[in-house]
Amino acid sequence: MSLAEAGRFPTQVEAELAKHQLQHAGIPSFTFDEGLNSVFGGGGLAWVRLMVAPEELEAAVAVLTKDGEAG
């Protein structure tokens, strides 16, 4: 299964909030690199990526940018 990046977030908390927005909109998503983000203290050295299926990308970006969440 290939995935597309819907957004990048400086902290795991922000990525999880965005993931919940997508879940509420019925769009499954996955976070990547959250382990690296916490290793570096979440200071933006390793951004957390929010990934969706390619066919869901346009809808996911619309949901996230509607509320100013996409990084």
N, C-alpha and C positions, 0 to 999 in steps of 0.2 A: 504494500500500500504506500503510495507516495503522498506526501503532505506538502502544504504550502504555508508560508509564514504570514499570519494575519497581523502580527504586531510583535514589538519588542518592548520589554519593560525593565526598568532599572532595579526593581525588587520583586521578590517572589510574591509578596502581598499584592502588589499592583497587578501582576500577571494572573493571580487567582481571582481577583475581583473581575477582571476582564473575562476570564474563563466562565465565571458565573453568569455574566451578562449573556455570553453566547449560549450557555446552557438554557437560560431562560427563553432565549429566542429559538431553541430547538436545534442548535448547531453544535455537534460534538467537537471538542477540541482537546489538545494535549499540550502540556508545558514541557519544554526542553531546556536543559542547562540550569535548572534550578539548583542543582548541587554545586555547580561552579560558582553560582551567584552567592551562595551562603558561605563558601570557602573564603571568598574575598570580602566578606562582610556586607554584601549587597550594595556596595558603593558605586555600581555602574561599570565595574571592570569587566564583568561577564553578565550581559543582559539575559534575561529569561525570555525565551521565544515562545510565542503562542501559535500553535500549528493547527491547521484544519485541512480537510480534504480539499483538493484543488477545485472541485465543483461547488464548494461552499465558500470559497475565498471572497468573492464579491459581496455576498450577503454578510459574511463575518466582518469585513472591513466597514461596511455600511453601519452595522450595529455598533462597532467600536468607535467609529469616528462621529457618530451621532451624539455621543456623550463625551467626546474629546479624550477617549482613553487610549487610542492606538499610538504606539510609540514610533 
